[in-house]
Amino acid sequence: MQENHKRFRWHKTSETSAADLLRECGEKLTDRALWTEFQGRFQRRIFLYLMRALRLRRIQDDACDVVPDLAQEVYLRLVQHDGRVLRSFRGTTEFSVLAFLGRISSSVVTDYQRQLATEKRRAPVVPIESIKAGELTGSRSAGAAEFDSNAIGSILSWIDVERIVEGDPDRKNARRNALIFKLHYIDGFQAAEIARFPGFELTKSGVESILARMRKRIQE
């Protein structure tokens, strides 16, 4: 009898619901513990959604190379604009959370497919050399030694960032580096904040080193 009582004893759980966890991550973008829990519960699902979307769209790229980069893009969309998409989530069930993450993953793959198609047919875009010549900033002094951080947003609004990715000697992490570049110069996150984002696994000095290297490449 005592054994049966133990078997059917009610076990309380303190685990945050999936929907609440999603919203909390939006409220506390740099909370490492929250994002560690998020990764543990949802990262495998995100990878599965991405692989499924790639297969449905018959994208032949090696999943081992592409999926981690696309997963970083999913995370970027979750945290950009101060986590607005997370904070505005109104679902209440785990199913609604998974559907939400599935939609974002599908959207990322759709944009990736569109990017691949565009690369095949587009004309040459603004070369890095034009930045070197100062054409993007117009009146920039030829002797200016400092990179104009305030102008980077307008530069990136029409320069093809993929050219920066393609020219990055760190081929394994080229897309990650471009995301970090955009997070800092477009979304306004500091190096320490970016280092705490899930997926990057970098220190503050590591982020600063990437930003410095990419600034130098554009300046050269």
C-alpha positions as CSV (number, residue, x, y, z in Angstrom):
1,M,0.0,0.0,0.0
2,Q,2.8,2.3,0.9
3,E,4.5,1.5,-2.4
4,N,1.4,2.5,-4.3
5,H,1.2,5.7,-2.4
6,K,4.8,6.6,-3.3
7,R,4.1,5.7,-6.9
8,F,1.2,8.0,-7.3
9,R,2.5,10.9,-5.2
10,W,2.0,14.3,-6.8
11,H,5.4,15.9,-7.8
12,K,5.4,19.6,-7.9
13,T,7.4,21.3,-10.5
14,S,8.9,24.8,-10.5
15,E,9.7,24.7,-14.3
16,T,8.7,27.9,-16.0
17,S,6.1,27.4,-18.7
18,A,7.3,27.6,-22.3
19,A,5.3,30.7,-23.0
20,D,6.5,32.5,-19.9
21,L,10.1,31.5,-20.6
22,L,9.8,33.1,-24.0
23,R,8.5,36.4,-22.7
24,E,11.0,36.4,-19.8
25,C,13.9,36.0,-22.3
26,G,12.5,39.1,-24.1
27,E,12.4,41.1,-20.9
28,K,15.9,40.0,-19.8
29,L,17.9,39.7,-23.0
30,T,21.3,39.3,-21.3
31,D,20.2,36.9,-18.5
32,R,22.5,33.9,-19.2
33,A,20.5,31.5,-17.0
34,L,17.3,32.2,-18.8
35,W,18.9,31.7,-22.2
36,T,20.7,28.6,-21.1
37,E,17.2,27.2,-20.2
38,F,15.9,28.4,-23.5
39,Q,18.6,26.6,-25.4
40,G,18.2,23.4,-23.4
41,R,14.5,23.3,-24.2
42,F,14.2,24.7,-27.7
43,Q,17.5,24.7,-29.6
44,R,17.1,21.1,-30.8
45,R,13.6,22.0,-32.1
46,I,14.9,25.1,-33.9
47,F,17.6,22.9,-35.6
48,L,14.9,20.4,-36.6
49,Y,12.6,23.1,-38.0
50,L,15.5,24.6,-40.0
51,M,16.5,21.2,-41.4
52,R,12.9,20.5,-42.3
53,A,12.5,23.8,-44.0
54,L,15.7,23.3,-46.0
55,R,14.5,19.9,-47.1
56,L,11.0,21.2,-48.1
57,R,12.6,23.9,-50.2
58,R,15.1,21.4,-51.7
59,I,18.1,23.5,-50.7
60,Q,21.1,21.3,-51.3
61,D,23.6,23.0,-49.0
62,D,25.4,20.9,-46.4
63,A,23.1,21.1,-43.3
64,C,26.1,20.8,-41.0
65,D,27.5,24.0,-42.4
66,V,24.3,25.9,-42.9
67,V,22.0,25.1,-40.0
68,P,24.2,26.6,-37.2
69,D,24.4,29.8,-39.1
70,L,20.7,29.9,-39.7
71,A,20.1,29.1,-36.1
72,Q,22.1,32.2,-35.2
73,E,19.9,34.2,-37.5
74,V,16.8,32.8,-35.6
75,Y,18.3,34.0,-32.3
76,L,19.2,37.4,-33.9
77,R,15.5,37.8,-34.9
78,L,14.4,36.9,-31.4
79,V,16.6,39.5,-29.7
80,Q,16.6,42.4,-32.2
81,H,14.7,45.6,-31.4
82,D,15.2,44.9,-27.7
83,G,13.5,41.5,-27.9
84,R,10.2,43.0,-29.1
85,V,9.0,39.9,-30.9
86,L,9.5,37.9,-27.7
87,R,7.9,40.4,-25.4
88,S,4.9,40.7,-27.7
89,F,4.3,36.9,-27.8
90,R,0.7,36.2,-26.6
91,G,0.6,32.4,-26.7
92,T,-0.1,30.4,-23.6
93,T,0.8,26.8,-24.5
94,E,3.9,24.9,-25.4
95,F,2.4,24.2,-28.8
96,S,2.0,27.9,-29.5
97,V,5.6,28.4,-28.6
98,L,6.8,25.7,-30.9
99,A,4.6,27.0,-33.7
100,F,6.1,30.5,-33.1
101,L,9.6,29.2,-33.3
102,G,8.7,27.1,-36.4
103,R,7.4,30.2,-38.2
104,I,10.5,32.2,-37.4
105,S,12.8,29.3,-38.5
106,S,10.8,28.9,-41.8
107,S,11.1,32.7,-42.4
108,V,14.8,32.5,-41.9
109,V,15.1,29.7,-44.5
110,T,12.9,31.5,-46.9
111,D,15.1,34.6,-46.7
112,Y,18.2,32.4,-47.1
113,Q,16.7,30.8,-50.2
114,R,15.9,34.3,-51.6
115,Q,19.4,35.4,-50.9
116,L,20.8,32.4,-52.8
117,A,18.6,33.2,-55.8
118,T,19.6,36.8,-55.7
119,E,23.3,36.0,-55.6
120,K,23.0,34.0,-58.8
121,R,21.4,36.8,-60.9
122,R,22.4,40.1,-59.4
123,A,24.8,42.6,-60.9
124,P,28.0,43.6,-59.1
125,V,27.3,45.6,-56.0
126,V,29.2,48.3,-54.3
127,P,32.7,47.0,-53.8
128,I,34.7,47.3,-50.6
129,E,37.1,49.4,-52.6
130,S,34.6,52.2,-52.9
131,I,34.5,52.4,-49.1
132,K,38.3,52.6,-49.1
133,A,38.1,55.6,-51.5
134,G,35.6,57.3,-49.2
135,E,32.8,57.3,-51.7
136,L,30.2,56.2,-49.2
137,T,30.8,59.2,-46.9
138,G,31.4,61.8,-49.5
139,S,33.3,64.5,-47.7
140,R,35.4,62.3,-45.5
141,S,38.9,63.6,-45.1
142,A,41.6,61.6,-46.9
143,G,43.7,61.8,-43.8
144,A,41.0,60.7,-41.3
145,A,42.5,58.0,-39.1
146,E,39.3,57.2,-37.2
147,F,36.5,55.0,-38.5
148,D,33.2,56.9,-38.4
149,S,31.1,54.6,-36.2
150,N,28.1,56.9,-36.6
151,A,28.1,56.4,-40.4
152,I,28.2,52.6,-40.3
153,G,24.4,52.3,-40.1
154,S,23.9,54.3,-43.3
155,I,26.7,52.4,-45.0
156,L,25.2,49.0,-44.1
157,S,21.8,50.1,-45.3
158,W,23.0,49.7,-48.9
159,I,26.3,47.9,-49.0
160,D,26.1,44.2,-49.5
161,V,27.2,42.8,-46.1
162,E,27.6,39.4,-47.8
163,R,30.7,40.8,-49.5
164,I,32.1,41.3,-46.1
165,V,31.2,37.8,-45.2
166,E,32.7,36.4,-48.4
167,G,36.0,38.3,-47.8
168,D,36.4,37.2,-44.2
169,P,39.4,34.9,-43.8
170,D,37.7,33.2,-40.9
171,R,35.5,31.2,-43.2
172,K,34.0,29.0,-40.4
173,N,32.7,32.0,-38.5
174,A,32.2,34.5,-41.2
175,R,28.4,34.7,-41.0
176,R,28.6,34.9,-37.2
177,N,31.0,37.8,-37.4
178,A,28.7,39.6,-39.7
179,L,25.8,39.1,-37.3
180,I,27.9,40.5,-34.5
181,F,28.8,43.5,-36.7
182,K,25.1,44.2,-37.4
183,L,24.1,43.7,-33.7
184,H,26.7,46.3,-32.7
185,Y,26.4,49.0,-35.4
186,I,22.7,48.6,-36.4
187,D,20.9,47.4,-33.3
188,G,23.2,49.3,-30.9
189,F,24.3,46.5,-28.6
190,Q,27.5,46.8,-26.6
191,A,30.3,44.2,-26.8
192,A,29.5,42.9,-23.3
193,E,25.8,42.5,-24.2
194,I,26.6,40.6,-27.4
195,A,29.0,38.3,-25.5
196,R,26.1,37.3,-23.3
197,F,23.8,36.4,-26.2
198,P,23.1,32.7,-26.7
199,G,25.0,30.8,-29.4
200,F,28.0,33.1,-29.8
201,E,30.0,31.7,-26.8
202,L,32.4,34.6,-26.8
203,T,33.9,36.9,-24.2
204,K,33.6,40.6,-24.3
205,S,37.2,40.9,-25.5
206,G,36.5,38.3,-28.2
207,V,33.6,40.3,-29.5
208,E,35.7,43.5,-29.4
209,S,38.4,41.7,-31.4
210,I,35.9,40.7,-34.1
211,L,34.6,44.2,-34.4
212,A,38.1,45.7,-34.5
213,R,39.1,43.3,-37.2
214,M,36.1,44.0,-39.4
215,R,36.5,47.7,-39.0
216,K,40.1,47.4,-40.1
217,R,39.1,45.4,-43.2
218,I,36.7,48.2,-44.2
219,Q,39.2,50.9,-43.6
220,E,42.1,49.3,-45.4
